[in-house]
């Protein structure tokens, strides 16, 4: 693939991501009615994929300053969404992990998101749904190959 083709591909992929963000996974729609602020939800969703990690490492990965991360974690602890503990391998390091309450919250949010997606997809005809299913499966296989 030459540079022009690669440039076109990356532009189209970027546009696709923007459309998915705007039309399917609008963050303001996803957090509507939630009792938690977006920054707290972001931490919970991120931790759900990492199981456990240090506060400073999470702050770096989420691009949240450590002084801003501390009150977020404190609030999540007070609300029962995360648990803080000392790293058994390095006593200077404090790790956090999700509680059962956070896992229940995520399960409910995922159901809401899936229902929202289902409602949006219901406007498509059978052929579009089959094409979309095929494309998603192939995209998933390809994206897993990326580093």
C-alpha positions in Angstrom: 0.0 0.0 0.0 1.5 3.4 -1.0 1.5 6.5 1.1 -1.6 8.0 -0.6 -3.6 4.8 0.1 -2.3 4.7 3.7 -3.3 8.4 4.2 -6.8 7.7 2.8 -7.2 4.6 5.0 -6.1 6.5 8.1 -8.5 9.4 7.3 -11.4 7.0 6.7 -10.6 5.1 9.9 -10.5 8.4 11.9 -13.8 9.5 10.4 -15.3 6.1 11.2 -14.2 6.5 14.9 -15.7 9.9 15.1 -19.0 8.6 13.7 -19.0 5.7 16.1 -18.4 8.1 18.9 -21.1 10.5 17.8 -23.8 8.2 16.6 -23.4 5.0 18.6 -21.4 5.7 21.8 -22.1 9.3 22.6 -20.5 9.7 26.1 -23.0 12.2 27.3 -25.8 9.8 26.4 -24.0 7.0 28.2 -23.6 8.9 31.5 -27.0 10.5 31.4 -28.8 9.7 34.7 -25.7 8.3 36.3 -25.0 9.2 39.9 -21.2 9.3 39.1 -19.3 12.0 37.3 -17.6 11.1 34.0 -14.1 11.0 35.5 -15.2 8.4 38.0 -16.9 6.3 35.4 -13.8 6.5 33.3 -11.7 5.1 36.2 -14.2 2.3 36.8 -14.3 1.3 33.1 -10.5 1.5 32.9 -10.0 -0.6 36.0 -12.5 -3.2 34.7 -9.9 -4.1 32.0 -6.9 -4.0 34.2 -8.2 -5.7 37.4 -5.8 -3.8 39.7 -3.2 -1.1 39.4 -1.5 1.6 41.3 -3.1 5.1 41.6 -0.1 6.8 39.9 0.0 4.3 37.0 -3.7 4.8 36.5 -3.4 8.6 36.6 -0.7 8.4 33.9 -2.7 6.0 31.7 -5.9 8.1 31.9 -4.0 11.4 31.6 -5.3 12.6 34.9 -2.9 14.4 37.2 -2.0 12.5 40.4 -3.4 15.4 42.6 -6.7 15.1 40.7 -6.7 11.3 40.8 -6.5 11.1 44.6 -9.9 12.7 45.3 -11.5 10.6 42.5 -10.2 7.4 44.1 -11.1 8.6 47.6 -14.7 9.3 46.5 -14.9 5.9 44.7 -13.7 4.3 47.9 -16.2 6.2 50.1 -19.0 5.2 47.7 -17.9 1.6 47.7 -16.8 1.2 44.1 -13.1 0.6 44.6 -10.9 -0.9 47.3 -7.4 0.4 48.1 -4.6 -1.9 49.3 -0.9 -2.0 49.7 1.0 -3.8 46.9 2.4 -7.0 48.5 5.6 -6.8 46.4 6.3 -3.1 47.1 4.9 -1.6 50.3 5.4 1.9 48.9 2.9 1.3 46.2 -0.9 1.6 46.7 -3.1 -0.4 44.4 -6.8 -0.1 43.8 -9.3 -2.7 42.5 -13.0 -2.7 41.8 -15.5 -3.9 44.3 -18.6 -6.0 43.7 -20.6 -2.8 43.7 -18.5 -1.5 40.8 -18.9 -4.7 38.9 -22.7 -4.5 39.3 -22.6 -0.9 38.1 -20.6 -1.9 35.0 -23.0 -4.8 34.3 -26.0 -2.3 34.5 -24.2 0.2 32.3 -23.3 -2.4 29.7 -26.9 -3.5 29.5 -28.0 0.2 29.1 -25.4 0.7 26.3 -26.4 -2.5 24.5 -30.1 -1.6 24.7 -29.3 1.8 23.3 -27.2 0.3 20.5 -30.0 -2.2 19.8 -32.5 0.6 19.5 -30.3 2.5 17.1 -29.6 -0.6 15.0 -33.2 -1.4 14.8 -33.6 1.2 12.1 -31.4 -0.7 9.7 -32.7 -3.3 7.3 -31.7 -7.0 7.3 -29.1 -6.6 4.6 -27.4 -3.6 6.4 -27.4 -5.6 9.7 -25.8 -8.6 8.0 -23.1 -6.4 6.3 -22.4 -4.6 9.6 -22.0 -7.9 11.4 -19.6 -9.2 8.8 -17.6 -5.9 8.9 -17.4 -5.8 12.7 -16.2 -9.4 12.9 -13.5 -8.7 10.3 -12.5 -5.4 11.9 -12.2 -7.1 15.3 -9.8 -9.7 13.9 -7.7 -7.0 12.2 -7.6 -4.6 15.2 -6.4 -7.5 17.5 -3.3 -7.7 15.3 -2.4 -4.0 16.1 0.1 -3.2 18.8 
